[in-house]
Amino acid sequence: MAIGTKERTEMRDKLVSQGYDWKYIDEWQPKVTLYRHCPVYSPSGAETSPRGAAIHNLPGNPDYVHKKTRIGLFTWPPSDSCQCRWCRSSDTGKVENTSGTEAPRKRKRKSRIGS
């Protein structure tokens, strides 16, 4: 997939704003390991994937990595010097579950059959 100069510059600016190196878009690896900077909770409120968990063999293309930064997955492990919003939000290294112990419920849809 070839991208134009304008798209390349926009993608590079987005990745740089997330903390990635300026050259990442030109030198990306085909497979990377991403680390959770934001823990994942089950609907009951239990932590299912802790902060710092590694997820191996994910695509390394810049577009995919940029999408994953929005949910707290980065190519470096969380640390005290990390400046992402999840690492900065807490002194203890844990991000508070802002939705409480309940996960948002899906809205029930009306059946269109027989209408």
Secondary structure, 3 states (H helix, E strand, C coil): CCCCHHHHHHHHHHHHHCCCCCCCCCCCCCEEEEEECCCEECCCCCEEECCCCEEEEEECCHHHHHHHHCCCEECCCCCCCCCCHHHHCCCCCCCCCCCCCCCCCCCCCCCCCCC
